[in-house]
Amino acid sequence: MACRAAGKRGIDVGLKRVLTSTSLGHAVGLTSRTSLGGASARYIPESSSSSFLQGSGHHTTLESPIRCFHASRELWARRKNDDQGVGLKTQKKGKFAKRIKKPPVDAPYVPPKLKRISKSLQDKTIDIFEGMTIVELAKRTGQSVISLQELLVNLGEKVVSEFDPLKIDVAELVVMEAGANVRRLHSNEGSEILPRPVVVTVMGHVDHGKTSLLDALRQTSVAAKEAGGITQHLGAFVVSMPSGAAITFLDTPGHAAFSAMRARGAAVTDLVVLVVAADDGVMPQTLEAISHAKSANVPVIVAINKCDKPSANPERVKLQLASEGFLLEEMGGDIQVVEVSAITKTGLDNLEEAILLQAEMMELKARVDGHAQAYVVEAKLDKGRGPLATAIVKAGTLVCGQHVVVGSEWGRIRVIRDMSGKLTERARPAMPVVIEGLKGLPMAGDDVTVVETEERARMLSAGRRRKYEKDRLRQIMEQRTKTNEPSEDDSVVPERTEMPLIVKADVQGTVQAVTDALRTLNSPQVFVNVVHVGVGPISQSDVDLAQACGAYIVGFNVKSPPSSISQAATKAGTKIMQHQVIYHLLDEVGNLVVDKAPGTLETQVAGAAEVLNIFELKGRSKSAGGDIKIAGCRVMDGHFSKSSSMRLLRSGEEVFEGPCTSLKINKHDVELVEKGNECGLVILGCNDFQIGDVIQCLEQVVRKPKLIISDNGIARIECY
């Protein structure tokens, strides 16, 4: 009862004596000024109080039980508002507060990502070779060794050490996954090196006789079979010369639209024969062929053709070539010049001798054994045989039955044919062949890569396809970013109309050439958008796609579609344009672009009149308006229209411009006054007429763009 009474009084005598001591009071956070009023009490056993005091460093024995006091809610609220603490001090959370470590959470393993690919790495080409190590790949790509090892694991390859040699196919996959371009390097160590035939590309301007010269060399008539008499494909032939030597010829088109074909021909060739017509001289495509040969770093032999014509002037051609930086042998240079005629077949022996002499000086040799390296010069889709690729073997031997990867396509070689159509089991260096057995149609210019297994072919094809798709999307985003960038002239840019096109052609190279030529017809007013390209005849799916996007269908060198497809296109309102000559195609599409262009509004002077007299009409009331001055004029040139704007000139300087509010002849309102007639007109807001002034009638007209096709076949749209 005594303890309870003491509890009611709010203090215990023995505990008060202990807590009021200075050292312990500070230890537990109490001061002499601390108010203990309103505190609550709880009973603590003797053992607990004894241990508490011992833990505080005071060895005291209490005869009575100790009660521990805790602050009430009011005291805690007062402590927050007051700087003086009450009771035991608690450790505040601060900079050095101890953090409680949480147990780890089970989560799936996420491999570290590669570094963000910069634009420089995307545009960089890395050379790879057989036996490269991961360390060498890391140095060339700029990626870490761990990241490349993880890529190898994802590709299914076993990684033991970072210094283990890799297969060239695996190295290519790793580099492509890293985001860079790849160029394969092949070693000839331990291989059999033998002489090979020379590969000659015939280049020059359109209609200078390139194909006719080849026909004269191999006793054929290919030029007569070409549409319009001009070459529109890239052809490869092996010609057996009278001396017994074999020469591989590549015939390139001369039209401006086929620049990419000429570039491909120069890339795979050993020697360029530049054909120049003696009666025409050096032309734009001649200069372009010279630049392609220089960029490919191949020697050139000039063949001056059509020397049998009366207007032929070979000396003028030589002077023109010299002015372009071509050092001919006659002028102290090293470029051979041969005068030939494809019609009379003169000078062909001299041309053969010059080619073989240049080839002998170059000492052409190639690796014969091992996997082949080949280059696709053309590709097409055959209805019965599937995708066909015309390729020239650069090194090694291409064997029937091998697994190959051509660009992003793969397959197993089912048939190899030479250019005459005969079956062969293998193709040696400098030999043009047609390959059958690919799963898809490759692009002209792709390299043929031989792999060991079908699984490796599939994997390499999929990796290249992913890389091409990434590059394509990146280019689209860059173009879109450039298009969306604001410019200073945004306010004056006219409305631009889109003209979608679907292009179908007979071979892959022609598709690219036609597409590039059509894109040159782009203008600030019309955007020529090639939404789809394909090889083969026009199909129902092309008509459906054209109907969905409102496109025109362009067929070049393809068969006419069946009547069912033509009727479906007519019913859908889709126009099909079919041509076999590039000139006619560009002409028709260019005229469509001009018709589709919205044009630009332009102010033109429709007529001019001289002021002969001035009449004044007094205003009768405020509602009728004030005084009005009427100019009596005679139309000296053109015509005057009431709906047009008028410009008042005095001494050649503009005085006033405004709309015409009244146009009369003999007090009769008229809409048009022709040349030589007199009239009276009123210009809104103009009361400053003088006799002798000149009034011009201004009209707004829509001016359409103009299609311009130059002599060398380059088409463009000129906007005003």
Buried (B, 14 or more C-beta within 10 A) or exposed (E): EEEEEBBEEEBBEBBEEBBEEEEBBEBEEBEEEBEBEEBEBEEBEEEEBBEBBEEBEEEBEBEBBBBEBEBBEEBEEBBEEEEEEBBEEEEEEEEEEEEEEEEEEEEEEEEEEBBEBEEEBBEBEBEBBBEBBBBBBBEBBBBEBEBBBBBBEEBEBEBEEBEBEBBBBBBBBBBBBBBBBBEBEBEEEEBEEEEBBBBBBBBBBBBBBBBBBBBBBBEBEBBEEBBBEBBBBBBBBBBEBEEEBEBBBBBBBBBBBBBBBBBBBBBBBBBBBBBBBBBBBBBBBBEBBBBBBEEBEBBBBBBBBBBBBEEBBBEEBBBBBBEEEBEBEEEEBEBBBBBBBBBEBBBBBBBBBBBBEBBEEEEBEBBBEBBBBBBBBBBBBEEEBBBBBBBBBBBBBBBBEBBBBBBBBBBBBEBBBBBEEEEBEBBBBBBBBBBBBBBBBBBBBBBBBBBEEEEBBBBBBEBBBBBBEBBEEBEEEEEEEEEEEEEEEEEEEEEEEEBBBBBBBBBBBBBBBBBBBBEBBBBBBBBBBBBBBBBBBBBEEBBEBBBEEEBBBBBBBBEEBEEEBBEBBEEEEBEBBBBBBBBBBBBBBBEBBBEBBBBBEEEEEBBBBBBEEBEEEEEEEEEEEEEBBBBBBBBEBBBBBBEBBBBBBBEEEEBBBBBBBBBBEEEEEBEBBEBEBBBBBBBEEBEEBEEEBBBBBBBEEEEBBEBEBEEBBBBBBEBE
